[in-house]
Amino acid sequence: MVTNSLSVTGVGVTGALTVTNQTVGNSVRLLFGAIPSNTQAVVTITSFVKNIPATVAGTVITNSASYSYAGTPGGSQYAAQQSNTVSLTVIEPKLGMAKAISPNKASANEPVTMTLVVTNTGTATAYDVVVDDPLPTAYYMNTVEGTTPAGFGFSTVSAPPNSVVRYTGGDINAGQTITFTFKTTLTTSVIPGNVLTNVATVTQYTTMPGVNPNERSEPPVQSAGAAHSDGSRYRRLQDGWLDHCRTWPDTNLHGLGEQHRNGRCHRRDRHGDGAGQHALQRPGQPAHTLELR
């Protein structure tokens, strides 16, 4: 723990309490001149959890205090008394992001909508969140703001060869999900049949608001895609990305194509039945890829 402030308040005390602060580092030690009968001395300590590898979400920190006193000024001390033990559980934000492009098949000069969904699955608020989505200017143009959550600012930043869509300044509470959208248009430089892959990143979020030397800057988080809603599959071949099983002329693959069997795409060998070949369990096309047509 890092001690930030300390205060002592007398309850039921006439006048001020006499207190000598003998604190060294994180070991708090207070010497009272006297505490009158039927009164209280309330000690309030404000601390920060240290930003070290050992203090991660779920870490439990325990603490107790002790006191000793004499019945008369300068008299012998009674045996030290121990307080109860209290515990503190460390909480921390944890962001995840998913990205989708709609439609995910488009032609030159056609507008598309980018959707970024950021969720805080952690146990604390994520502060000062920054989300970046770099778009190659060779393929995207005329980017305009769509939906920007409250507390965030939208901007585009030139970072050749990209134009970066940036959202800054907002906070995301624990358990909260927020959605960003913007629209952009494909340039005439896109090539039909190619696939554009695009990934957004939460480049910054911290554990405390504003600039604070005791805060933790969490690691960046990249967007993840999802399968098509219709469950279609893809595989990278010489002619681009495939939505379904199909044939292709490629002797290097030692087969004549693929065929559906038991819900999966299988490579057909030269005998046409797939015997002796490995099944191709192909992942769903990420939602942050865009097929050109």
C-alpha positions in Angstrom: 0.0 0.0 0.0 1.1 3.6 -0.6 0.0 6.0 2.1 -1.6 9.1 0.5 -3.1 11.0 3.5 -3.6 10.6 7.2 -6.0 12.5 9.6 -6.9 12.2 13.3 -10.3 13.4 14.6 -11.3 13.6 18.2 -14.8 12.6 19.0 -16.2 14.1 22.2 -12.9 15.8 22.9 -12.8 19.4 24.1 -10.0 21.1 22.1 -7.5 19.4 19.9 -5.8 16.1 20.4 -2.1 16.1 20.8 -0.7 13.7 18.2 2.9 13.1 17.1 3.2 11.4 13.8 6.0 8.9 13.8 5.1 7.2 10.5 7.9 5.7 8.5 7.1 4.5 5.0 3.9 2.4 5.1 4.3 1.7 8.8 1.9 4.1 10.5 2.8 5.0 14.1 1.0 7.7 16.1 1.8 8.9 19.6 -1.0 10.5 21.5 -0.4 12.8 24.4 -3.6 11.8 26.1 -7.1 10.6 25.1 -9.6 11.8 27.8 -12.1 9.3 29.2 -15.3 8.7 27.3 -13.8 10.1 24.1 -12.5 8.6 20.8 -9.6 9.3 18.5 -10.6 8.4 14.9 -7.6 7.8 12.6 -8.3 7.9 8.9 -5.7 6.7 6.5 -6.1 7.0 2.7 -3.9 4.7 0.6 -3.4 3.4 -2.9 -2.8 -0.2 -3.8 0.7 -0.4 -5.3 1.0 -1.0 -9.0 3.1 -4.2 -8.9 2.6 -7.6 -10.5 1.4 -9.1 -7.3 -1.7 -6.9 -7.1 -4.0 -8.2 -9.7 -7.8 -8.5 -9.7 -8.9 -10.8 -6.9 -5.8 -10.4 -4.7 -6.8 -10.1 -1.1 -4.8 -7.8 1.2 -5.3 -8.0 4.9 -4.5 -5.4 7.6 -4.7 -5.0 11.3 -3.6 -2.4 13.9 -2.4 -2.5 17.5 -2.3 -0.1 20.4 -0.8 0.2 23.8 -1.3 2.8 26.6 -0.4 3.8 30.1 -2.8 4.6 32.9 -0.8 7.6 34.1 1.5 10.0 32.4 4.9 8.4 32.1 3.6 5.2 33.7 4.1 1.6 32.6 2.6 0.5 29.4 -0.2 -2.1 29.4 0.2 -5.0 27.0 -0.5 -4.1 23.4 -4.0 -4.9 22.2 -4.6 -6.1 18.6 -7.5 -4.9 16.5 -9.6 -7.1 14.3 -8.2 -8.0 10.9 -9.8 -6.4 7.8 -9.4 -7.4 4.2 -9.3 -5.6 0.9 -10.0 -7.3 -2.4 -8.2 -5.7 -5.4 -10.5 -4.8 -8.3 -9.5 -4.1 -11.8 -11.1 -3.4 -15.2 -10.8 -5.8 -18.1 -11.9 -4.8 -21.6 -12.7 -6.9 -24.6 -13.8 -5.7 -28.0 -15.6 -7.2 -31.0 -15.8 -5.6 -34.5 -18.2 -6.1 -37.3 -18.4 -4.7 -40.9 -21.8 -4.4 -42.6 -22.2 -5.4 -45.3 -19.1 -7.7 -45.3 -19.1 -7.9 -49.1 -18.8 -4.6 -51.0 -17.7 -3.0 -54.2 -15.7 0.2 -55.0 -17.4 3.4 -54.0 -19.8 1.5 -51.7 -20.3 2.7 -48.1 -19.8 0.3 -45.2 -20.6 0.6 -41.5 -18.0 -0.4 -38.9 -19.3 -1.4 -35.5 -17.1 -1.7 -32.4 -18.5 -3.2 -29.3 -16.4 -2.8 -26.1 -17.3 -4.6 -22.9 -15.8 -4.3 -19.4 -15.9 -7.8 -17.9 -13.7 -6.7 -15.0 -14.6 -5.6 -11.5 -13.7 -1.9 -11.7 -14.3 1.1 -14.0 -12.0 1.5 -17.0 -10.9 5.2 -17.1 -9.7 7.4 -20.0 -10.4 4.8 -22.6 -8.9 5.3 -26.1 -10.0 3.2 -29.1 -8.2 3.3 -32.5 -9.3 1.8 -35.8 -6.7 2.3 -38.5 -8.1 2.4 -42.1 -5.7 2.3 -45.1 -6.3 5.4 -47.1 -5.7 3.4 -50.3 -8.9 1.5 -49.6 -11.1 3.7 -47.5 -12.3 7.3 -47.8 -14.9 9.7 -46.6 -15.1 8.4 -43.0 -18.0 10.0 -41.0 -19.1 9.6 -37.4 -22.0 7.4 -36.5 -22.8 6.5 -32.9 -20.4 7.8 -30.3 -21.1 6.9 -26.6 -21.5 9.7 -24.0 -18.2 10.9 -22.6 -16.2 10.0 -25.7 -14.9 12.2 -28.5 -14.7 11.1 -32.2 -11.8 12.2 -34.5 -9.8 11.0 -37.4 -6.0 11.2 -37.2 -3.7 11.1 -40.2 -1.0 8.4 -39.7 0.1 7.4 -43.3 -0.6 5.0 -44.8 -3.7 5.0 -42.6 -6.4 7.3 -41.4 -7.1 6.4 -37.8 -10.6 6.6 -36.4 -10.1 7.5 -32.7 -12.5 7.6 -29.8 -11.1 9.2 -26.6 -11.8 10.4 -23.1 -14.6 8.1 -21.9 -15.0 5.7 -19.0 -16.6 2.2 -19.1 -18.1 0.9 -15.8 -17.7 -2.7 -14.7 -20.2 -4.9 -16.5 -21.0 -2.2 -19.1 -21.0 -2.6 -22.8 -20.8 0.3 -25.2 -21.1 0.5 -29.0 -19.3 2.8 -31.5 -20.2 3.0 -35.1 -18.9 5.0 -38.1 -19.3 4.8 -41.9 -16.6 4.8 -44.5 -16.5 4.3 -48.3 -14.4 2.0 -50.4 -12.1 3.6 -52.9 -11.7 2.7 -56.5 -8.3 1.1 -55.7 -9.9 -2.1 -54.2 -9.6 -5.3 -56.3 -12.6 -7.5 -56.7 -12.1 -10.9 -55.1 -9.6 -9.7 -52.5 -10.4 -9.5 -48.8 -9.6 -6.5 -46.6 -8.8 -7.4 -43.0 -9.2 -4.7 -40.4 -8.5 -4.8 -36.6 -9.4 -2.1 -34.1 -7.5 -1.7 -30.8 -8.3 -0.4 -27.3 -4.9 1.4 -27.0 -5.4 2.8 -23.5 -7.4 2.4 -20.4 -6.4 3.0 -16.8 -7.5 2.1 -13.2 -7.9 5.8 -12.0 -9.4 8.9 -13.6 -7.1 11.6 -15.0 -3.4 11.6 -14.7 -2.3 9.8 -11.5 1.1 8.4 -10.8 -0.4 5.5 -8.8 -2.7 4.3 -11.6 -2.2 1.2 -13.7 -2.2 1.4 -17.5 -3.8 -1.8 -18.7 -2.4 -3.6 -21.8 -3.9 -2.9 -25.3 -6.9 -5.1 -26.5 -7.5 -5.9 -30.1 -10.9 -6.6 -31.7 -12.1 -10.1 -32.3 -14.4 -11.3 -35.1 -17.1 -13.8 -35.2 -18.5 -16.3 -37.7 -21.1 -15.3 -40.3 -24.6 -15.6 -38.9 -25.4 -18.2 -41.5 -22.5 -20.4 -40.3 -20.5 -20.3 -43.6 -16.9 -21.2 -43.5 -13.8 -20.0 -45.4 -10.3 -21.1 -46.4 -7.5 -19.1 -47.9 -6.7 -20.2 -51.5 -4.9 -18.8 -54.4 -8.1 -17.0 -55.6 -9.0 -15.4 -52.3 -11.4 -16.3 -49.5 -14.2 -18.9 -50.0 -17.6 -18.7 -48.4 -18.4 -22.3 -49.0 -16.8 -25.6 -50.0 -15.9 -25.5 -53.7 -13.4 -26.9 -56.2 -10.2 -25.3 -57.4 -7.5 -26.2 -59.8 -4.4 -26.5 -57.6 -2.3 -29.6 -58.0 -0.1 -28.4 -55.1 -3.0 -29.3 -52.7 -3.1 -32.9 -54.2 -6.8 -32.7 -54.7 -9.6 -31.5 -56.9 -11.5 -29.4 -54.4 -13.6 -29.8 -51.3 -16.9 -31.3 -50.5 -19.4 -31.1 -47.6 -19.5 -34.2 -45.4 -20.9 -34.4 -41.8 -21.1 -30.6 -41.6 -17.5 -30.0 -42.5 -15.6 -29.3 -45.7 -13.3 -32.1 -46.8 -10.6 -32.2 -49.4 -11.4 -34.4 -52.4 -8.5 -36.5 -53.5 -7.9 -37.7 -57.1 -10.2 -40.6 -56.4 -13.0 -38.1 -55.6 -14.0 -39.5 -52.2 -11.6 -37.8 -49.8 -10.2 -41.1 -48.7 -6.9 -40.8 -46.8 -7.1 -37.0 -46.7 -7.4 -34.8 -43.5 -10.7 -33.1 -43.0 -10.5 -29.3 -43.1 -12.2 -27.9 -40.1 -12.3 -24.3 -41.2 -13.0 -21.4 -38.8 -15.8 -18.9 -39.3 -14.9 -15.8 -41.3 -14.0 -13.1 -38.9 -16.5 -10.3 -38.8 -13.8 -7.7 -39.3 -12.9 -8.9 -42.8 -14.5 -7.4 -45.9 -14.8 -9.4 -49.2 -14.5 -7.3 -52.3 -16.7 -7.9 -55.2 
